Amino acid sequence: DVQIDPVPEQDEAQRGKLGGVALELGADWLLFLDADMTHPPDLVPALVRDSLESGASLVSALYFKKQPPHPAVSARRRDPSDPQLLTPIDTMDKGLVECEVMGMGAALIHGEVFAAVPRPWFEYAVYEKTGERTVTEEVSFCDKARAAGFRILTDTRLVCGHLRQLEIDESHWLKYRGLVKDQLAEDPEEEDDASSPGD
């Protein structure tokens, strides 16, 4: 039984402590499940299967930001002029989707990642465009994992809900998707940025 002391508004500290415990115990896997989410009943075996079959050491389920237009949290970078800018993955592509950043709300990470990636694993970073420390801990961790040679996949068939006053799921994003599709394709300034991948 491992007790983690609460550190208000510092998810990076909590996740870092859990990663350290997993490494110390020699755990094969570390599973992150956020309390403000609903998870499919087959989530854990499905993520283990995804990792074993794909060879990826970081896999996540699909979930969506709480704020409209509710894009996917998992994202890629596609704007060379702003390498920190994140563009949500296409959730209509059902299966295992390669991404550069995944959220930690429903994520399975192999223990080898913590052994290979230098600490601190989870830390907020500065978004250079604004100079503010708003790049969340998931982004920095995924960047370090990818730099160490690890693949990151999101299983878009495993859809989680994100709790607010109501549960945000794929249907909310699909309602907005058509409205913002042209903006996402044509205007990088309107795309989801690196400042809040898990909000």
C-alpha positions in Angstrom: 0.0 0.0 0.0 1.5 3.3 -1.1 0.4 6.6 0.3 0.8 9.7 -1.7 0.6 13.0 0.1 -1.7 15.5 -1.6 0.0 18.5 -3.3 -2.7 21.0 -4.3 -2.6 22.1 -7.9 0.6 20.1 -8.6 -0.3 17.1 -10.7 3.3 16.9 -11.8 4.4 16.3 -8.2 1.9 13.5 -7.7 2.6 11.8 -11.0 6.4 12.1 -10.4 6.0 10.5 -6.9 4.0 7.6 -8.4 6.6 7.1 -11.2 9.3 7.0 -8.5 7.4 4.4 -6.5 6.8 2.3 -9.7 10.5 2.4 -10.5 11.6 1.6 -7.0 9.2 -1.4 -6.9 10.4 -2.6 -10.3 6.8 -2.4 -11.6 6.2 -3.6 -15.2 3.5 -1.0 -15.7 2.1 2.2 -14.2 -1.6 3.0 -14.9 -2.9 6.6 -14.5 -6.6 7.0 -14.0 -7.9 10.5 -13.3 -10.8 10.8 -10.8 -12.7 13.3 -13.0 -13.2 10.7 -15.7 -15.4 7.7 -16.5 -13.5 4.7 -18.0 -14.7 1.7 -20.1 -14.9 -1.5 -18.1 -12.4 -3.2 -20.4 -9.9 -0.3 -20.2 -7.0 -2.0 -18.5 -6.9 -5.3 -20.4 -7.4 -3.3 -23.6 -4.5 -1.0 -22.9 -2.2 -3.9 -22.0 -3.2 -5.6 -25.2 -2.6 -2.5 -27.2 0.9 -2.1 -25.8 1.9 -5.7 -26.2 0.6 -6.0 -29.8 2.0 -2.6 -30.9 5.2 -2.6 -29.0 4.5 0.9 -27.8 5.4 1.6 -24.2 2.9 4.5 -23.7 -0.7 4.0 -24.6 -3.8 5.9 -23.7 -7.6 5.8 -24.2 -9.4 8.6 -26.0 -10.9 11.5 -24.0 -11.8 15.1 -24.7 -11.2 18.5 -23.1 -13.9 19.8 -20.9 -14.0 23.2 -22.6 -15.7 23.7 -26.0 -15.2 22.7 -28.7 -14.1 19.6 -26.8 -11.2 18.4 -29.0 -9.3 15.2 -28.1 -6.5 15.6 -25.5 -4.1 13.4 -27.5 -2.4 15.6 -30.1 0.4 16.1 -32.7 2.5 19.1 -33.7 2.1 20.3 -37.2 3.1 24.0 -37.3 6.8 24.4 -38.0 6.6 28.1 -37.0 5.3 27.2 -33.5 6.8 23.8 -32.5 4.9 23.8 -29.2 1.5 24.2 -30.8 -0.7 21.1 -30.5 -3.3 19.9 -32.9 -5.8 17.3 -31.7 -5.7 13.9 -33.4 -8.5 12.9 -35.7 -10.8 10.8 -33.6 -12.7 9.5 -36.7 -9.6 7.3 -37.3 -10.6 4.4 -35.1 -7.8 2.2 -33.8 -4.3 2.8 -32.6 -3.3 6.3 -33.5 0.2 7.6 -33.3 0.5 10.9 -31.4 3.1 13.1 -29.8 1.2 14.0 -26.7 -1.3 12.0 -24.7 -3.2 12.9 -21.6 -2.6 11.0 -18.3 -6.3 10.6 -17.4 -6.4 7.0 -18.8 -2.8 6.1 -19.6 -0.7 2.9 -19.3 3.1 3.4 -19.2 5.7 0.7 -19.2 8.2 0.8 -16.3 11.1 0.9 -18.8 10.0 4.5 -19.7 10.7 5.7 -16.1 14.1 4.0 -16.1 15.1 5.6 -19.4 13.7 9.1 -19.1 15.6 11.6 -17.0 13.9 13.2 -14.0 12.0 15.3 -13.4 9.5 13.3 -15.4 6.4 15.6 -15.0 6.8 19.3 -14.9 5.1 22.3 -16.3 7.1 24.2 -18.9 7.0 27.7 -20.4 5.0 28.3 -23.6 7.5 30.4 -25.5 4.9 32.3 -27.5 3.4 33.8 -24.3 6.3 33.4 -21.8 3.9 31.8 -19.3 4.4 28.4 -17.6 1.3 26.8 -19.0 2.6 23.8 -20.8 1.2 20.9 -18.7 3.2 18.0 -17.3 1.8 15.5 -19.8 3.4 17.5 -22.6 6.9 17.6 -21.1 6.7 13.9 -20.1 5.7 12.8 -23.6 8.4 15.0 -25.2 11.1 13.3 -23.0 9.7 9.8 -23.7 9.7 10.4 -27.4 13.2 11.8 -27.2 14.3 8.6 -25.5 12.8 6.6 -28.5 9.4 5.5 -27.1 6.3 5.5 -29.2 3.0 7.0 -28.0 -0.3 5.6 -29.1 -3.9 6.5 -28.4 -6.7 3.8 -28.8 -9.6 5.8 -30.2 -11.9 2.8 -29.7 -11.5 3.2 -26.0 -13.6 6.3 -25.3 -13.7 7.8 -21.8 -15.9 10.5 -20.4 -14.5 13.7 -18.8 -16.7 14.9 -15.9 -17.6 18.5 -15.5 -21.2 19.4 -14.6 -21.9 16.9 -17.4 -19.9 14.1 -18.9 -17.9 15.3 -21.9 -17.5 12.6 -24.5 -17.0 12.2 -28.2 -20.5 13.4 -29.1 -19.7 16.9 -27.8 -16.6 17.1 -30.0 -18.5 15.9 -33.1 -21.1 18.6 -32.6 -18.3 21.3 -32.8 -16.0 19.5 -35.2 -17.9 20.7 -38.3 -17.9 24.3 -37.1 -14.2 24.5 -36.4 -12.9 22.1 -39.1 -12.0 24.9 -41.5 -10.3 26.9 -38.8 -8.2 23.9 -37.7 -7.2 23.2 -41.3 -6.4 26.8 -42.3 -5.5 28.9 -39.3 -2.9 27.5 -36.8 -3.6 30.5 -34.5 -7.0 29.0 -33.9 -5.8 25.5 -33.1 -5.5 24.1 -29.7 -2.2 25.2 -28.2 0.2 23.6 -25.8 -1.1 25.6 -22.9 -3.8 23.2 -21.6 -3.7 19.7 -23.1 -5.8 18.1 -20.3 -8.3 20.8 -19.5 
